[in-house]
């Protein structure tokens, strides 16, 4: 499944008419192994202009 628990909660509420909490949907999806693993965000190193020091506040 390509949807997170928040999108699924929204779909269940709006399209199906269920009154369900997002925490309940999270637990159900976790129990049934429907959650995607966390994606790691790789940060880009900062590029500074040559000859200047890092900015100070």
C-alpha positions in Angstrom: 0.0 0.0 0.0 1.4 3.4 -1.0 -0.6 5.4 1.5 0.3 6.5 5.0 -2.0 6.2 8.0 -3.0 9.8 7.8 -4.2 9.5 4.2 -6.0 6.2 5.0 -7.7 7.9 8.0 -8.8 10.7 5.8 -10.1 8.3 3.2 -12.0 6.2 5.8 -13.7 9.4 7.2 -14.6 11.1 4.0 -15.3 8.3 1.6 -16.5 5.5 3.9 -18.1 7.6 6.6 -16.3 5.9 9.5 -15.6 7.8 12.7 -12.1 6.6 13.4 -9.0 8.1 15.1 -5.7 8.3 13.2 -4.0 6.6 16.1 -6.3 3.6 15.7 -5.6 3.4 12.0 -1.8 3.6 12.7 -2.1 0.7 15.2 -4.1 -1.4 12.8 -1.8 -0.8 9.9 1.2 -1.5 12.1 -0.3 -4.8 13.3 -0.9 -5.9 9.7 2.5 -4.6 8.4 1.0 -2.1 6.0 3.2 0.8 7.0 6.1 1.8 4.8 9.5 2.0 6.5 10.8 5.5 7.3 12.6 7.1 4.5 16.0 8.6 5.3 16.4 12.2 4.2 20.0 12.7 3.1 21.1 16.3 3.7 23.2 18.1 1.2 26.4 19.7 2.6 26.3 23.5 2.6 28.4 25.2 0.0 30.0 28.4 1.1 31.4 31.2 -1.1 35.2 30.9 -1.3 37.1 33.2 1.0 34.3 33.8 3.5 33.7 32.2 6.9 30.5 30.6 8.0 27.8 33.1 8.9 27.4 34.3 12.4 24.3 35.7 14.1 
